[in-house]
Amino acid sequence: MRARRGTETVDLLICYECNSVVVLHGKETLKVKVSLSSKAVLNKLLTDAGIPLAPSKHE
């Protein structure tokens, strides 16, 4: 996921297989844990916006 404001860009790499989010902002990188419960919320937001979901290896 990418967010922009003016000339700044932040990328979020969300992985539910490894339960982490990598935040990339300029030359800074931060890795944090992600709650599995957020997956359903994120999937709904993406689906409601008409963004196709990647196929899951577990489905």
CHARMM internal coordinates of N, CA and C (Angstrom, degrees):
IC EDIT
DIST 1 N 1 CA 1.4205
DIST 1 CA 1 C 1.5330
ANGL 1 N 1 CA 1 C 106.65
DIST 1 C 2 N 1.3050
ANGL 1 CA 1 C 2 N 116.37
DIHE 1 N 1 CA 1 C 2 N 140.08
DIST 2 N 2 CA 1.4691
ANGL 1 C 2 N 2 CA 120.91
DIHE 1 CA 1 C 2 N 2 CA -179.15
DIST 2 CA 2 C 1.5242
ANGL 2 N 2 CA 2 C 109.24
DIHE 1 C 2 N 2 CA 2 C -125.67
DIST 2 C 3 N 1.3235
ANGL 2 CA 2 C 3 N 115.64
DIHE 2 N 2 CA 2 C 3 N 136.18
DIST 3 N 3 CA 1.4669
ANGL 2 C 3 N 3 CA 121.98
DIHE 2 CA 2 C 3 N 3 CA 175.17
DIST 3 CA 3 C 1.5181
ANGL 3 N 3 CA 3 C 108.27
DIHE 2 C 3 N 3 CA 3 C -124.50
DIST 3 C 4 N 1.3240
ANGL 3 CA 3 C 4 N 114.77
DIHE 3 N 3 CA 3 C 4 N 140.04
DIST 4 N 4 CA 1.4709
ANGL 3 C 4 N 4 CA 119.90
DIHE 3 CA 3 C 4 N 4 CA 178.90
DIST 4 CA 4 C 1.5123
ANGL 4 N 4 CA 4 C 109.76
DIHE 3 C 4 N 4 CA 4 C -129.33
DIST 4 C 5 N 1.3317
ANGL 4 CA 4 C 5 N 113.94
DIHE 4 N 4 CA 4 C 5 N 143.26
DIST 5 N 5 CA 1.4643
ANGL 4 C 5 N 5 CA 121.42
DIHE 4 CA 4 C 5 N 5 CA 170.74
DIST 5 CA 5 C 1.5156
ANGL 5 N 5 CA 5 C 106.05
DIHE 4 C 5 N 5 CA 5 C -142.27
DIST 5 C 6 N 1.3237
ANGL 5 CA 5 C 6 N 115.46
DIHE 5 N 5 CA 5 C 6 N 113.63
DIST 6 N 6 CA 1.4597
ANGL 5 C 6 N 6 CA 119.25
DIHE 5 CA 5 C 6 N 6 CA -175.44
DIST 6 CA 6 C 1.5133
ANGL 6 N 6 CA 6 C 109.95
DIHE 5 C 6 N 6 CA 6 C 61.93
DIST 6 C 7 N 1.3339
ANGL 6 CA 6 C 7 N 116.28
DIHE 6 N 6 CA 6 C 7 N -123.32
DIST 7 N 7 CA 1.4637
ANGL 6 C 7 N 7 CA 120.62
DIHE 6 CA 6 C 7 N 7 CA 179.77
DIST 7 CA 7 C 1.5274
ANGL 7 N 7 CA 7 C 112.39
DIHE 6 C 7 N 7 CA 7 C -96.31
DIST 7 C 8 N 1.3432
ANGL 7 CA 7 C 8 N 117.05
DIHE 7 N 7 CA 7 C 8 N -0.79
DIST 8 N 8 CA 1.4674
ANGL 7 C 8 N 8 CA 119.91
DIHE 7 CA 7 C 8 N 8 CA -179.10
DIST 8 CA 8 C 1.5205
ANGL 8 N 8 CA 8 C 111.26
DIHE 7 C 8 N 8 CA 8 C -90.46
DIST 8 C 9 N 1.3233
ANGL 8 CA 8 C 9 N 115.60
DIHE 8 N 8 CA 8 C 9 N 141.17
DIST 9 N 9 CA 1.4656
ANGL 8 C 9 N 9 CA 122.66
DIHE 8 CA 8 C 9 N 9 CA 177.82
DIST 9 CA 9 C 1.5136
ANGL 9 N 9 CA 9 C 109.47
DIHE 8 C 9 N 9 CA 9 C -130.44
DIST 9 C 10 N 1.3252
ANGL 9 CA 9 C 10 N 115.53
DIHE 9 N 9 CA 9 C 10 N 137.54
DIST 10 N 10 CA 1.4660
ANGL 9 C 10 N 10 CA 122.13
DIHE 9 CA 9 C 10 N 10 CA 174.46
DIST 10 CA 10 C 1.5232
ANGL 10 N 10 CA 10 C 106.88
DIHE 9 C 10 N 10 CA 10 C -126.24
DIST 10 C 11 N 1.3369
ANGL 10 CA 10 C 11 N 116.45
DIHE 10 N 10 CA 10 C 11 N 129.49
DIST 11 N 11 CA 1.4573
ANGL 10 C 11 N 11 CA 121.68
DIHE 10 CA 10 C 11 N 11 CA 175.79
DIST 11 CA 11 C 1.5182
ANGL 11 N 11 CA 11 C 109.19
DIHE 10 C 11 N 11 CA 11 C -109.07
DIST 11 C 12 N 1.3296
ANGL 11 CA 11 C 12 N 116.40
DIHE 11 N 11 CA 11 C 12 N 137.11
DIST 12 N 12 CA 1.4591
ANGL 11 C 12 N 12 CA 122.56
DIHE 11 CA 11 C 12 N 12 CA 175.45
DIST 12 CA 12 C 1.5231
ANGL 12 N 12 CA 12 C 107.51
DIHE 11 C 12 N 12 CA 12 C -117.02
DIST 12 C 13 N 1.3136
ANGL 12 CA 12 C 13 N 116.40
DIHE 12 N 12 CA 12 C 13 N 120.22
DIST 13 N 13 CA 1.4631
ANGL 12 C 13 N 13 CA 121.98
DIHE 12 CA 12 C 13 N 13 CA 176.05
DIST 13 CA 13 C 1.5222
ANGL 13 N 13 CA 13 C 106.29
DIHE 12 C 13 N 13 CA 13 C -104.71
DIST 13 C 14 N 1.3203
ANGL 13 CA 13 C 14 N 115.97
DIHE 13 N 13 CA 13 C 14 N 108.33
DIST 14 N 14 CA 1.4618
ANGL 13 C 14 N 14 CA 121.44
DIHE 13 CA 13 C 14 N 14 CA -173.95
DIST 14 CA 14 C 1.5179
ANGL 14 N 14 CA 14 C 109.10
DIHE 13 C 14 N 14 CA 14 C -103.81
DIST 14 C 15 N 1.3325
ANGL 14 CA 14 C 15 N 116.17
DIHE 14 N 14 CA 14 C 15 N 124.56
DIST 15 N 15 CA 1.4667
ANGL 14 C 15 N 15 CA 121.39
DIHE 14 CA 14 C 15 N 15 CA 179.88
DIST 15 CA 15 C 1.5237
ANGL 15 N 15 CA 15 C 109.36
DIHE 14 C 15 N 15 CA 15 C -128.78
DIST 15 C 16 N 1.3281
ANGL 15 CA 15 C 16 N 115.28
DIHE 15 N 15 CA 15 C 16 N 112.83
DIST 16 N 16 CA 1.4637
ANGL 15 C 16 N 16 CA 119.21
DIHE 15 CA 15 C 16 N 16 CA 178.62
DIST 16 CA 16 C 1.5232
ANGL 16 N 16 CA 16 C 112.07
DIHE 15 C 16 N 16 CA 16 C -83.36
DIST 16 C 17 N 1.3204
ANGL 16 CA 16 C 17 N 118.14
DIHE 16 N 16 CA 16 C 17 N -15.06
DIST 17 N 17 CA 1.4672
ANGL 16 C 17 N 17 CA 120.27
DIHE 16 CA 16 C 17 N 17 CA 175.32
DIST 17 CA 17 C 1.5236
ANGL 17 N 17 CA 17 C 111.06
DIHE 16 C 17 N 17 CA 17 C -71.49
DIST 17 C 18 N 1.3374
ANGL 17 CA 17 C 18 N 116.55
DIHE 17 N 17 CA 17 C 18 N -36.31
DIST 18 N 18 CA 1.4733
ANGL 17 C 18 N 18 CA 119.80
DIHE 17 CA 17 C 18 N 18 CA 178.93
DIST 18 CA 18 C 1.5259
ANGL 18 N 18 CA 18 C 111.63
DIHE 17 C 18 N 18 CA 18 C -106.51
DIST 18 C 19 N 1.3452
ANGL 18 CA 18 C 19 N 116.98
DIHE 18 N 18 CA 18 C 19 N 6.58
DIST 19 N 19 CA 1.4725
ANGL 18 C 19 N 19 CA 123.22
DIHE 18 CA 18 C 19 N 19 CA 177.79
DIST 19 CA 19 C 1.5186
ANGL 19 N 19 CA 19 C 112.94
DIHE 18 C 19 N 19 CA 19 C 53.33
DIST 19 C 20 N 1.3289
ANGL 19 CA 19 C 20 N 116.98
DIHE 19 N 19 CA 19 C 20 N 47.46
DIST 20 N 20 CA 1.4585
ANGL 19 C 20 N 20 CA 118.62
DIHE 19 CA 19 C 20 N 20 CA -179.51
DIST 20 CA 20 C 1.5179
ANGL 20 N 20 CA 20 C 111.93
DIHE 19 C 20 N 20 CA 20 C -143.77
DIST 20 C 21 N 1.3267
ANGL 20 CA 20 C 21 N 113.79
DIHE 20 N 20 CA 20 C 21 N 159.63
DIST 21 N 21 CA 1.4533
ANGL 20 C 21 N 21 CA 122.91
DIHE 20 CA 20 C 21 N 21 CA 172.38
DIST 21 CA 21 C 1.5182
ANGL 21 N 21 CA 21 C 106.45
DIHE 20 C 21 N 21 CA 21 C -125.33
DIST 21 C 22 N 1.3231
ANGL 21 CA 21 C 22 N 116.61
DIHE 21 N 21 CA 21 C 22 N 128.85
DIST 22 N 22 CA 1.4613
ANGL 21 C 22 N 22 CA 121.43
DIHE 21 CA 21 C 22 N 22 CA 174.05
DIST 22 CA 22 C 1.5255
ANGL 22 N 22 CA 22 C 106.03
DIHE 21 C 22 N 22 CA 22 C -104.15
DIST 22 C 23 N 1.3320
ANGL 22 CA 22 C 23 N 115.40
DIHE 22 N 22 CA 22 C 23 N 124.57
DIST 23 N 23 CA 1.4572
ANGL 22 C 23 N 23 CA 122.39
DIHE 22 CA 22 C 23 N 23 CA 179.66
DIST 23 CA 23 C 1.5218
ANGL 23 N 23 CA 23 C 108.09
DIHE 22 C 23 N 23 CA 23 C -104.66
DIST 23 C 24 N 1.3282
ANGL 23 CA 23 C 24 N 116.37
DIHE 23 N 23 CA 23 C 24 N 122.26
DIST 24 N 24 CA 1.4624
ANGL 23 C 24 N 24 CA 122.19
DIHE 23 CA 23 C 24 N 24 CA 179.06
DIST 24 CA 24 C 1.5183
ANGL 24 N 24 CA 24 C 108.38
DIHE 23 C 24 N 24 CA 24 C -113.50
DIST 24 C 25 N 1.3318
ANGL 24 CA 24 C 25 N 115.94
DIHE 24 N 24 CA 24 C 25 N 119.21
DIST 25 N 25 CA 1.4650
ANGL 24 C 25 N 25 CA 121.38
DIHE 24 CA 24 C 25 N 25 CA 179.81
DIST 25 CA 25 C 1.5178
ANGL 25 N 25 CA 25 C 107.57
DIHE 24 C 25 N 25 CA 25 C -136.81
DIST 25 C 26 N 1.3312
ANGL 25 CA 25 C 26 N 115.84
DIHE 25 N 25 CA 25 C 26 N 104.03
DIST 26 N 26 CA 1.4621
ANGL 25 C 26 N 26 CA 119.65
DIHE 25 CA 25 C 26 N 26 CA -174.96
DIST 26 CA 26 C 1.5197
ANGL 26 N 26 CA 26 C 109.47
DIHE 25 C 26 N 26 CA 26 C 62.78
DIST 26 C 27 N 1.3169
ANGL 26 CA 26 C 27 N 116.43
DIHE 26 N 26 CA 26 C 27 N -124.96
DIST 27 N 27 CA 1.4650
ANGL 26 C 27 N 27 CA 120.98
DIHE 26 CA 26 C 27 N 27 CA 178.31
DIST 27 CA 27 C 1.5239
ANGL 27 N 27 CA 27 C 112.00
DIHE 26 C 27 N 27 CA 27 C -93.98
DIST 27 C 28 N 1.3375
ANGL 27 CA 27 C 28 N 117.14
DIHE 27 N 27 CA 27 C 28 N 1.77
DIST 28 N 28 CA 1.4626
ANGL 27 C 28 N 28 CA 121.37
DIHE 27 CA 27 C 28 N 28 CA -179.39
DIST 28 CA 28 C 1.5255
ANGL 28 N 28 CA 28 C 110.62
DIHE 27 C 28 N 28 CA 28 C -91.08
DIST 28 C 29 N 1.3250
ANGL 28 CA 28 C 29 N 115.50
DIHE 28 N 28 CA 28 C 29 N 140.95
DIST 29 N 29 CA 1.4618
ANGL 28 C 29 N 29 CA 122.23
DIHE 28 CA 28 C 29 N 29 CA 176.41
DIST 29 CA 29 C 1.5219
ANGL 29 N 29 CA 29 C 108.31
DIHE 28 C 29 N 29 CA 29 C -132.35
DIST 29 C 30 N 1.3178
ANGL 29 CA 29 C 30 N 115.79
DIHE 29 N 29 CA 29 C 30 N 133.92
DIST 30 N 30 CA 1.4582
ANGL 29 C 30 N 30 CA 121.58
DIHE 29 CA 29 C 30 N 30 CA 179.26
DIST 30 CA 30 C 1.5227
ANGL 30 N 30 CA 30 C 107.71
DIHE 29 C 30 N 30 CA 30 C -134.06
DIST 30 C 31 N 1.3244
ANGL 30 CA 30 C 31 N 117.30
DIHE 30 N 30 CA 30 C 31 N 133.74
DIST 31 N 31 CA 1.4605
ANGL 30 C 31 N 31 CA 121.33
DIHE 30 CA 30 C 31 N 31 CA 177.66
DIST 31 CA 31 C 1.5214
ANGL 31 N 31 CA 31 C 107.91
DIHE 30 C 31 N 31 CA 31 C -116.49
DIST 31 C 32 N 1.3413
ANGL 31 CA 31 C 32 N 115.59
DIHE 31 N 31 CA 31 C 32 N 127.28
DIST 32 N 32 CA 1.4635
ANGL 31 C 32 N 32 CA 121.36
DIHE 31 CA 31 C 32 N 32 CA -179.96
DIST 32 CA 32 C 1.5221
ANGL 32 N 32 CA 32 C 109.59
DIHE 31 C 32 N 32 CA 32 C -131.99
DIST 32 C 33 N 1.3128
ANGL 32 CA 32 C 33 N 115.57
DIHE 32 N 32 CA 32 C 33 N 158.07
DIST 33 N 33 CA 1.4690
ANGL 32 C 33 N 33 CA 121.03
DIHE 32 CA 32 C 33 N 33 CA 177.04
DIST 33 CA 33 C 1.5233
ANGL 33 N 33 CA 33 C 109.65
DIHE 32 C 33 N 33 CA 33 C -75.47
DIST 33 C 34 N 1.3209
ANGL 33 CA 33 C 34 N 115.76
DIHE 33 N 33 CA 33 C 34 N 149.57
DIST 34 N 34 CA 1.4616
ANGL 33 C 34 N 34 CA 121.66
DIHE 33 CA 33 C 34 N 34 CA 177.46
DIST 34 CA 34 C 1.5288
ANGL 34 N 34 CA 34 C 108.17
DIHE 33 C 34 N 34 CA 34 C -121.88
DIST 34 C 35 N 1.3132
ANGL 34 CA 34 C 35 N 115.67
DIHE 34 N 34 CA 34 C 35 N 141.43
DIST 35 N 35 CA 1.4560
ANGL 34 C 35 N 35 CA 121.48
DIHE 34 CA 34 C 35 N 35 CA 178.31
DIST 35 CA 35 C 1.5307
ANGL 35 N 35 CA 35 C 109.54
DIHE 34 C 35 N 35 CA 35 C -78.01
DIST 35 C 36 N 1.3113
ANGL 35 CA 35 C 36 N 116.10
DIHE 35 N 35 CA 35 C 36 N 134.72
DIST 36 N 36 CA 1.4666
ANGL 35 C 36 N 36 CA 119.40
DIHE 35 CA 35 C 36 N 36 CA 178.32
DIST 36 CA 36 C 1.5247
ANGL 36 N 36 CA 36 C 111.73
DIHE 35 C 36 N 36 CA 36 C -63.43
DIST 36 C 37 N 1.3329
ANGL 36 CA 36 C 37 N 117.03
DIHE 36 N 36 CA 36 C 37 N -25.80
DIST 37 N 37 CA 1.4656
ANGL 36 C 37 N 37 CA 119.88
DIHE 36 CA 36 C 37 N 37 CA 179.95
DIST 37 CA 37 C 1.5289
ANGL 37 N 37 CA 37 C 111.79
DIHE 36 C 37 N 37 CA 37 C -66.67
DIST 37 C 38 N 1.3279
ANGL 37 CA 37 C 38 N 118.01
DIHE 37 N 37 CA 37 C 38 N -19.85
DIST 38 N 38 CA 1.4630
ANGL 37 C 38 N 38 CA 120.33
DIHE 37 CA 37 C 38 N 38 CA 179.62
DIST 38 CA 38 C 1.5297
ANGL 38 N 38 CA 38 C 112.13
DIHE 37 C 38 N 38 CA 38 C -75.75
DIST 38 C 39 N 1.3111
ANGL 38 CA 38 C 39 N 117.77
DIHE 38 N 38 CA 38 C 39 N -15.57
DIST 39 N 39 CA 1.4662
ANGL 38 C 39 N 39 CA 121.41
DIHE 38 CA 38 C 39 N 39 CA -177.41
DIST 39 CA 39 C 1.5270
ANGL 39 N 39 CA 39 C 111.60
DIHE 38 C 39 N 39 CA 39 C -60.42
DIST 39 C 40 N 1.3254
ANGL 39 CA 39 C 40 N 117.51
DIHE 39 N 39 CA 39 C 40 N -45.47
DIST 40 N 40 CA 1.4697
ANGL 39 C 40 N 40 CA 120.84
DIHE 39 CA 39 C 40 N 40 CA -178.99
DIST 40 CA 40 C 1.5246
ANGL 40 N 40 CA 40 C 110.85
DIHE 39 C 40 N 40 CA 40 C -63.71
DIST 40 C 41 N 1.3311
ANGL 40 CA 40 C 41 N 116.84
DIHE 40 N 40 CA 40 C 41 N -39.89
DIST 41 N 41 CA 1.4643
ANGL 40 C 41 N 41 CA 120.99
DIHE 40 CA 40 C 41 N 41 CA 179.60
DIST 41 CA 41 C 1.5313
ANGL 41 N 41 CA 41 C 110.18
DIHE 40 C 41 N 41 CA 41 C -65.49
DIST 41 C 42 N 1.3198
ANGL 41 CA 41 C 42 N 117.06
DIHE 41 N 41 CA 41 C 42 N -47.16
DIST 42 N 42 CA 1.4604
ANGL 41 C 42 N 42 CA 120.92
DIHE 41 CA 41 C 42 N 42 CA 179.52
DIST 42 CA 42 C 1.5238
ANGL 42 N 42 CA 42 C 110.87
DIHE 41 C 42 N 42 CA 42 C -62.97
DIST 42 C 43 N 1.3210
ANGL 42 CA 42 C 43 N 117.79
DIHE 42 N 42 CA 42 C 43 N -43.88
DIST 43 N 43 CA 1.4646
ANGL 42 C 43 N 43 CA 120.88
DIHE 42 CA 42 C 43 N 43 CA 179.15
DIST 43 CA 43 C 1.5262
ANGL 43 N 43 CA 43 C 111.20
DIHE 42 C 43 N 43 CA 43 C -59.99
DIST 43 C 44 N 1.3370
ANGL 43 CA 43 C 44 N 117.56
DIHE 43 N 43 CA 43 C 44 N -40.20
DIST 44 N 44 CA 1.4676
ANGL 43 C 44 N 44 CA 120.88
DIHE 43 CA 43 C 44 N 44 CA 178.60
DIST 44 CA 44 C 1.5259
ANGL 44 N 44 CA 44 C 110.58
DIHE 43 C 44 N 44 CA 44 C -65.86
DIST 44 C 45 N 1.3254
ANGL 44 CA 44 C 45 N 117.59
DIHE 44 N 44 CA 44 C 45 N -44.52
DIST 45 N 45 CA 1.4692
ANGL 44 C 45 N 45 CA 120.31
DIHE 44 CA 44 C 45 N 45 CA 178.44
DIST 45 CA 45 C 1.5334
ANGL 45 N 45 CA 45 C 111.31
DIHE 44 C 45 N 45 CA 45 C -58.83
DIST 45 C 46 N 1.3279
ANGL 45 CA 45 C 46 N 116.18
DIHE 45 N 45 CA 45 C 46 N -44.38
DIST 46 N 46 CA 1.4595
ANGL 45 C 46 N 46 CA 120.32
DIHE 45 CA 45 C 46 N 46 CA 179.99
DIST 46 CA 46 C 1.5221
ANGL 46 N 46 CA 46 C 111.57
DIHE 45 C 46 N 46 CA 46 C -66.64
DIST 46 C 47 N 1.3183
ANGL 46 CA 46 C 47 N 117.12
DIHE 46 N 46 CA 46 C 47 N -44.96
DIST 47 N 47 CA 1.4670
ANGL 46 C 47 N 47 CA 121.80
DIHE 46 CA 46 C 47 N 47 CA -179.91
DIST 47 CA 47 C 1.5265
ANGL 47 N 47 CA 47 C 110.72
DIHE 46 C 47 N 47 CA 47 C -62.97
DIST 47 C 48 N 1.3325
ANGL 47 CA 47 C 48 N 117.02
DIHE 47 N 47 CA 47 C 48 N -44.49
DIST 48 N 48 CA 1.4643
ANGL 47 C 48 N 48 CA 120.85
DIHE 47 CA 47 C 48 N 48 CA 178.85
DIST 48 CA 48 C 1.5299
ANGL 48 N 48 CA 48 C 111.76
DIHE 47 C 48 N 48 CA 48 C -62.37
DIST 48 C 49 N 1.3336
ANGL 48 CA 48 C 49 N 116.78
DIHE 48 N 48 CA 48 C 49 N -28.83
DIST 49 N 49 CA 1.4653
ANGL 48 C 49 N 49 CA 121.23
DIHE 48 CA 48 C 49 N 49 CA 178.96
DIST 49 CA 49 C 1.5234
ANGL 49 N 49 CA 49 C 111.94
DIHE 48 C 49 N 49 CA 49 C -86.19
DIST 49 C 50 N 1.3486
ANGL 49 CA 49 C 50 N 117.12
DIHE 49 N 49 CA 49 C 50 N 0.53
DIST 50 N 50 CA 1.4600
ANGL 49 C 50 N 50 CA 120.68
DIHE 49 CA 49 C 50 N 50 CA 178.70
DIST 50 CA 50 C 1.5143
ANGL 50 N 50 CA 50 C 113.78
DIHE 49 C 50 N 50 CA 50 C 79.65
DIST 50 C 51 N 1.3275
ANGL 50 CA 50 C 51 N 117.21
DIHE 50 N 50 CA 50 C 51 N 18.59
DIST 51 N 51 CA 1.4650
ANGL 50 C 51 N 51 CA 121.59
DIHE 50 CA 50 C 51 N 51 CA -179.95
DIST 51 CA 51 C 1.5208
ANGL 51 N 51 CA 51 C 108.12
DIHE 50 C 51 N 51 CA 51 C -95.11
DIST 51 C 52 N 1.3340
ANGL 51 CA 51 C 52 N 118.16
DIHE 51 N 51 CA 51 C 52 N 121.77
DIST 52 N 52 CA 1.4654
ANGL 51 C 52 N 52 CA 119.55
DIHE 51 CA 51 C 52 N 52 CA -178.48
DIST 52 CA 52 C 1.5287
ANGL 52 N 52 CA 52 C 111.68
DIHE 51 C 52 N 52 CA 52 C -68.09
DIST 52 C 53 N 1.3208
ANGL 52 CA 52 C 53 N 115.31
DIHE 52 N 52 CA 52 C 53 N 144.39
DIST 53 N 53 CA 1.4575
ANGL 52 C 53 N 53 CA 121.60
DIHE 52 CA 52 C 53 N 53 CA 178.06
DIST 53 CA 53 C 1.5286
ANGL 53 N 53 CA 53 C 110.10
DIHE 52 C 53 N 53 CA 53 C -88.07
DIST 53 C 54 N 1.3044
ANGL 53 CA 53 C 54 N 115.09
DIHE 53 N 53 CA 53 C 54 N 146.57
DIST 54 N 54 CA 1.4710
ANGL 53 C 54 N 54 CA 119.62
DIHE 53 CA 53 C 54 N 54 CA 175.12
DIST 54 CA 54 C 1.5256
ANGL 54 N 54 CA 54 C 108.04
DIHE 53 C 54 N 54 CA 54 C -69.97
DIST 54 C 55 N 1.3226
ANGL 54 CA 54 C 55 N 116.81
DIHE 54 N 54 CA 54 C 55 N 146.14
DIST 55 N 55 CA 1.4695
ANGL 54 C 55 N 55 CA 118.63
DIHE 54 CA 54 C 55 N 55 CA 177.71
DIST 55 CA 55 C 1.5203
ANGL 55 N 55 CA 55 C 110.45
DIHE 54 C 55 N 55 CA 55 C -64.25
DIST 55 C 56 N 1.3230
ANGL 55 CA 55 C 56 N 115.17
DIHE 55 N 55 CA 55 C 56 N 143.53
DIST 56 N 56 CA 1.4577
ANGL 55 C 56 N 56 CA 121.00
DIHE 55 CA 55 C 56 N 56 CA 179.07
DIST 56 CA 56 C 1.5118
ANGL 56 N 56 CA 56 C 109.71
DIHE 55 C 56 N 56 CA 56 C -92.68
DIST 56 C 57 N 1.3201
ANGL 56 CA 56 C 57 N 117.05
DIHE 56 N 56 CA 56 C 57 N 140.98
DIST 57 N 57 CA 1.4570
ANGL 56 C 57 N 57 CA 121.59
DIHE 56 CA 56 C 57 N 57 CA 177.34
DIST 57 CA 57 C 1.5342
ANGL 57 N 57 CA 57 C 110.72
DIHE 56 C 57 N 57 CA 57 C -69.65
DIST 57 C 58 N 1.3438
ANGL 57 CA 57 C 58 N 116.28
DIHE 57 N 57 CA 57 C 58 N -18.49
DIST 58 N 58 CA 1.4582
ANGL 57 C 58 N 58 CA 121.07
DIHE 57 CA 57 C 58 N 58 CA -173.68
DIST 58 CA 58 C 1.5136
ANGL 58 N 58 CA 58 C 112.93
DIHE 57 C 58 N 58 CA 58 C -99.84
DIST 58 C 59 N 1.3262
ANGL 58 CA 58 C 59 N 117.38
DIHE 58 N 58 CA 58 C 59 N 6.88
DIST 59 N 59 CA 1.4718
ANGL 58 C 59 N 59 CA 119.53
DIHE 58 CA 58 C 59 N 59 CA 179.85
DIST 59 CA 59 C 1.4965
ANGL 59 N 59 CA 59 C 111.23
DIHE 58 C 59 N 59 CA 59 C -104.37
END
COOR INIT
IC SEED 1 N 1 CA 1 C
IC BUILD
